[in-house]
Amino acid sequence: MISFLKKNLHFLSFVTEKRGQSIILTKSIFANEQFKHLKTRHSWHLVDPSPWPLTASLGAFFMTSGGVLYMHKYIGGGQLLITGFITILYVMYTWWRDIVREATLEEQHTFAVQRGLRLGMILFIVSEIMFFFAFFWAFFHSSLSPVFNLGGTWPPTAIQTIQTSGIPLTNTFFLLSSGATVTWAHHAIIIGAKKQAIVSLILTLILASIFTFFQGVEYFDAPFTITDSVFGSCFYLATGFHGFHVFIGTITLLVSLIRIVFNHFTTTHHFGFESAAWYWHFVDVVWLFLFITIYWWGGAH
């Protein structure tokens, strides 16, 4: 039985029972010493005070306010928009730099912390699914029951759609291949094969760049624009935001490649790469839905 701290904090007694005899262990505590802090042992990372949340909030406020002022042609709106955008980019770099330092140099990301990070990434991907769900909802709402001002047909009679067997099918091959190479990189990290991880990630980045290039070519040669009925709006919003996610995923994989080169990852501690791989697989799955629904099913006359 362990007794509690005495009220005056003068001494602490530990009482143990051994073969029917009580052994009293007494440890004196200086009466004049103030109780400054309590040291605890736990698996969680208590982050240090950081200026980046406040700075990011100010940057977002500047960017949104500047965007509104710029669109209404107020003087200084464009400068405020650019200032907010640069501030957010700066905070993204510095904040993630601090997180990398906490994970590698300070070794603060224990297994318990990594579980929390995984849960956070899963919830983020779920929110992204809901984001794209809105675009698919708008597309099916208009395509399953087209109104009279669209000609009563889908696609609308005035829209010349993009041939599915052209760039869309080619991009599907490149993006699915990149999903295979990023899985190769993941398994290479798990078994400690650094060279294989680097090669496979370089292949992933090349395939992602090819996909982005062909997506730009498709936009440049498309026979319709975003203002051409609800078909053009849904098409460019869904595929455009997917292309933006491909760009963000490419950056995260590039950062992961740099971290692999600098030996930031181990066979059991590489969540920075895992989160990027999860995000990339999410991009792959969204593209499959886009290809099947918007390009193949929704774009067929």
C-alpha positions as CSV (number, residue, x, y, z in Angstrom):
1,M,0.0,0.0,0.0
2,I,1.4,3.4,-1.0
3,S,0.4,6.2,1.3
4,F,-0.6,9.7,-0.1
5,L,1.5,12.8,0.1
6,K,1.2,14.3,3.6
7,K,-0.5,17.7,3.9
8,N,2.6,19.7,4.7
9,L,4.7,17.8,2.1
10,H,7.5,17.3,4.7
11,F,7.9,13.6,4.1
12,L,6.6,10.9,1.8
13,S,6.1,7.4,3.1
14,F,5.9,4.3,1.0
15,V,4.4,1.3,2.8
16,T,4.9,-2.2,1.5
17,E,3.8,-5.5,3.0
18,K,6.2,-8.3,3.0
19,R,5.6,-11.6,4.9
20,G,3.3,-9.9,7.4
21,Q,5.7,-7.2,8.4
22,S,5.3,-3.6,7.5
23,I,8.4,-1.9,6.1
24,I,8.2,1.9,6.2
25,L,10.3,3.8,3.8
26,T,10.6,7.5,4.5
27,K,11.9,10.2,2.2
28,S,12.3,13.8,3.4
29,I,11.3,16.7,1.3
30,F,12.7,20.2,2.2
31,A,10.0,22.2,3.8
32,N,11.2,25.5,2.3
33,E,11.4,24.3,-1.3
34,Q,8.5,25.3,-3.5
35,F,6.5,22.8,-5.6
36,K,7.4,24.1,-9.1
37,H,6.3,21.5,-11.5
38,L,5.3,17.9,-11.8
39,K,7.2,15.6,-14.1
40,T,5.1,12.9,-15.7
41,R,5.9,10.0,-17.9
42,H,3.5,9.5,-20.9
43,S,3.6,8.7,-24.6
44,W,2.0,11.9,-25.8
45,H,3.7,14.9,-27.4
46,L,2.9,18.2,-25.7
47,V,3.8,20.7,-28.4
48,D,5.7,23.8,-27.7
49,P,4.1,27.3,-28.1
50,S,4.1,28.1,-31.8
51,P,3.3,31.3,-33.8
52,W,2.2,29.4,-36.9
53,P,-1.6,28.9,-36.1
54,L,-2.0,32.6,-35.6
55,T,0.1,33.5,-38.6
56,A,-1.8,31.0,-40.8
57,S,-5.1,32.6,-39.6
58,L,-3.9,36.1,-40.5
59,G,-2.7,34.8,-43.9
60,A,-6.1,33.2,-44.6
61,F,-7.8,36.4,-43.5
62,F,-5.6,38.6,-45.8
63,M,-6.1,36.2,-48.7
64,T,-9.9,36.0,-48.5
65,S,-10.3,39.7,-47.8
66,G,-7.9,40.6,-50.6
67,G,-9.7,38.3,-53.0
68,V,-13.0,40.0,-52.3
69,L,-11.5,43.5,-52.6
70,Y,-9.7,42.5,-55.8
71,M,-12.9,41.2,-57.4
72,H,-14.7,44.4,-56.5
73,K,-11.8,46.4,-58.0
74,Y,-10.7,48.1,-54.8
75,I,-7.2,49.7,-54.6
76,G,-4.8,47.4,-52.8
77,G,-7.0,44.3,-53.1
78,G,-4.6,42.4,-55.3
79,Q,-1.6,43.2,-53.1
80,L,-3.5,42.0,-50.0
81,L,-4.4,38.8,-51.8
82,I,-0.8,38.1,-52.8
83,T,0.4,39.0,-49.3
84,G,-2.0,36.5,-47.7
85,F,-1.1,33.8,-50.3
86,I,2.6,34.2,-49.7
87,T,2.0,34.2,-45.9
88,I,0.1,30.9,-46.1
89,L,2.9,29.3,-48.3
90,Y,5.5,30.5,-45.7
91,V,3.5,29.0,-42.8
92,M,3.1,25.7,-44.6
93,Y,6.8,25.4,-45.1
94,T,7.8,26.5,-41.5
95,W,5.1,24.5,-39.7
96,W,5.8,21.3,-41.5
97,R,9.5,21.9,-41.1
98,D,8.9,22.0,-37.3
99,I,6.9,18.9,-37.4
100,V,9.7,17.1,-39.3
101,R,12.1,18.2,-36.7
102,E,9.9,17.0,-33.9
103,A,9.6,13.6,-35.6
104,T,13.2,13.1,-36.4
105,L,15.6,15.2,-34.3
106,E,13.5,15.4,-31.1
107,E,12.0,11.9,-31.5
108,Q,8.7,13.2,-30.2
109,H,6.4,11.1,-32.5
110,T,5.9,8.0,-30.4
111,F,3.7,5.2,-31.5
112,A,0.8,6.7,-29.6
113,V,1.4,10.0,-31.4
114,Q,1.5,8.2,-34.7
115,R,-1.8,6.6,-34.0
116,G,-3.3,10.1,-33.5
117,L,-1.7,11.3,-36.7
118,R,-3.1,8.3,-38.6
119,L,-6.6,9.0,-37.3
120,G,-6.3,12.7,-38.3
121,M,-5.2,11.7,-41.8
122,I,-8.1,9.3,-42.2
123,L,-10.5,12.0,-41.1
124,F,-8.9,14.4,-43.6
125,I,-9.4,12.0,-46.4
126,V,-13.0,11.4,-45.4
127,S,-13.5,15.2,-45.6
128,E,-12.0,15.1,-49.1
129,I,-14.4,12.4,-50.1
130,M,-17.3,14.6,-49.0
131,F,-15.8,17.4,-51.0
132,F,-15.8,15.4,-54.3
133,F,-19.2,13.9,-53.4
134,A,-20.7,17.3,-53.9
135,F,-19.5,17.4,-57.5
136,F,-20.7,13.9,-58.3
137,W,-24.1,14.8,-56.7
138,A,-24.4,17.8,-59.0
139,F,-23.4,15.8,-62.0
140,F,-25.8,13.0,-61.4
141,H,-28.6,15.4,-60.4
142,S,-28.3,17.0,-63.8
143,S,-27.5,13.9,-65.9
144,L,-30.1,11.5,-64.6
145,S,-33.0,13.9,-65.2
146,P,-31.9,16.6,-67.7
147,V,-34.2,19.6,-67.9
148,F,-35.8,21.0,-71.0
149,N,-33.3,23.9,-71.5
150,L,-30.5,21.2,-71.8
151,G,-32.5,19.7,-74.7
152,G,-33.9,16.9,-72.5
153,T,-30.8,14.8,-73.2
154,W,-27.4,14.2,-71.6
155,P,-24.9,15.3,-72.6
156,P,-26.6,18.5,-73.7
157,T,-27.1,18.6,-77.5
158,A,-24.7,21.5,-78.0
159,I,-21.8,19.9,-76.2
160,Q,-19.2,17.9,-78.1
161,T,-17.6,15.6,-75.5
162,I,-14.0,14.4,-75.1
163,Q,-13.3,11.0,-76.6
164,T,-12.9,8.6,-73.7
165,S,-10.3,6.4,-75.5
166,G,-7.9,9.3,-76.0
167,I,-6.2,11.3,-73.3
168,P,-8.6,10.1,-70.5
169,L,-7.7,6.5,-71.0
170,T,-4.0,7.2,-71.3
171,N,-4.1,9.2,-68.1
172,T,-5.9,6.4,-66.4
173,F,-3.0,4.1,-67.3
174,F,-0.4,6.6,-66.0
175,L,-2.2,7.3,-62.7
176,L,-2.9,3.6,-61.9
177,S,0.8,2.8,-62.7
178,S,1.8,5.6,-60.2
179,G,-0.3,3.9,-57.6
180,A,1.6,0.7,-58.1
181,T,5.0,2.4,-57.9
182,V,4.1,4.2,-54.7
183,T,3.0,0.9,-53.2
184,W,6.4,-0.5,-54.3
185,A,8.1,2.4,-52.5
186,H,6.1,1.7,-49.3
187,H,7.1,-1.9,-49.2
188,A,10.7,-0.9,-50.0
189,I,10.8,1.4,-46.9
190,I,9.3,-1.4,-44.7
191,I,12.1,-3.8,-45.6
192,G,14.8,-1.1,-45.5
193,A,15.6,-1.1,-49.2
194,K,16.5,2.6,-49.6
195,K,17.6,2.4,-53.3
196,Q,14.4,0.7,-54.3
197,A,12.3,3.3,-52.4
198,I,14.1,6.1,-54.2
199,V,13.8,4.6,-57.7
200,S,10.1,3.8,-57.2
201,L,9.3,7.3,-55.9
202,I,11.1,8.9,-58.8
203,L,9.0,6.7,-61.2
204,T,5.9,7.8,-59.3
205,L,6.8,11.5,-59.7
206,I,7.5,11.0,-63.4
207,L,4.1,9.4,-64.0
208,A,2.4,12.1,-61.9
209,S,4.1,14.8,-64.0
210,I,3.0,13.1,-67.3
211,F,-0.6,12.9,-66.0
212,T,-0.6,16.6,-65.2
213,F,0.9,17.5,-68.6
214,F,-1.7,15.5,-70.5
215,Q,-4.5,17.0,-68.3
216,G,-3.3,20.4,-69.4
217,V,-3.2,19.3,-73.0
218,E,-6.8,18.0,-72.7
219,Y,-8.0,21.4,-71.3
220,F,-6.2,23.3,-74.0
221,D,-7.9,21.2,-76.8
222,A,-11.3,20.7,-75.1
223,P,-14.2,21.7,-77.4
224,F,-16.2,23.2,-74.5
225,T,-15.5,25.6,-71.6
226,I,-16.6,25.9,-68.0
227,T,-19.4,28.3,-69.0
228,D,-20.9,25.8,-71.5
229,S,-24.0,24.6,-69.5
230,V,-24.0,22.5,-66.4
231,F,-21.9,19.8,-68.2
232,G,-18.9,22.2,-68.6
233,S,-19.3,23.4,-65.0
234,C,-19.3,19.9,-63.5
235,F,-16.6,18.6,-65.8
236,Y,-14.1,21.4,-65.1
237,L,-14.8,21.6,-61.4
238,A,-14.5,17.9,-60.8
239,T,-11.5,17.3,-63.0
240,G,-9.9,20.6,-62.1
241,F,-10.0,20.0,-58.4
242,H,-8.7,16.5,-59.0
243,G,-5.8,17.9,-60.9
244,F,-5.1,20.2,-58.0
245,H,-5.1,17.3,-55.7
246,V,-2.7,15.5,-58.0
247,F,-0.4,18.5,-57.8
248,I,-0.5,18.6,-54.0
249,G,0.1,14.8,-53.9
250,T,3.1,15.2,-56.2
251,I,4.6,17.8,-53.8
252,T,4.1,15.6,-50.8
253,L,5.7,12.6,-52.6
254,L,8.6,14.9,-53.6
255,V,9.1,15.9,-50.0
256,S,9.0,12.2,-49.0
257,L,11.7,11.5,-51.6
258,I,13.9,14.2,-50.1
259,R,13.4,12.8,-46.6
260,I,14.3,9.3,-47.7
261,V,17.5,10.6,-49.2
262,F,18.3,12.3,-45.9
263,N,17.5,9.1,-43.9
264,H,14.5,10.6,-42.0
265,F,12.5,7.3,-42.2
266,T,13.0,4.0,-40.6
267,T,11.3,0.6,-41.2
268,T,8.8,1.3,-38.4
269,H,8.6,5.1,-38.3
270,H,7.7,6.6,-41.7
271,F,4.2,8.0,-41.3
272,G,5.2,11.1,-43.3
273,F,5.5,8.9,-46.3
274,E,2.4,6.8,-45.4
275,S,0.2,9.8,-45.3
276,A,1.4,10.9,-48.7
277,A,0.8,7.4,-50.1
278,W,-2.7,7.3,-48.6
279,Y,-3.5,10.6,-50.2
280,W,-2.1,9.4,-53.5
281,H,-4.3,6.2,-53.4
282,F,-7.3,8.5,-52.7
283,V,-6.4,10.5,-55.8
284,D,-6.3,7.3,-57.8
285,V,-9.7,6.1,-56.6
286,V,-11.3,9.5,-57.3
287,W,-9.9,9.4,-60.9
288,L,-11.5,6.0,-61.5
289,F,-14.9,7.4,-60.5
290,L,-14.3,10.5,-62.7
291,F,-13.3,8.4,-65.7
292,I,-16.2,6.0,-65.4
293,T,-18.9,8.5,-64.6
294,I,-18.0,11.8,-66.3
295,Y,-15.8,10.6,-69.2
296,W,-17.3,7.2,-70.1
297,W,-20.9,7.1,-68.9
298,G,-21.8,10.8,-68.8
299,G,-19.9,11.8,-71.9
300,A,-21.3,9.2,-74.2
301,H,-23.9,10.3,-76.7
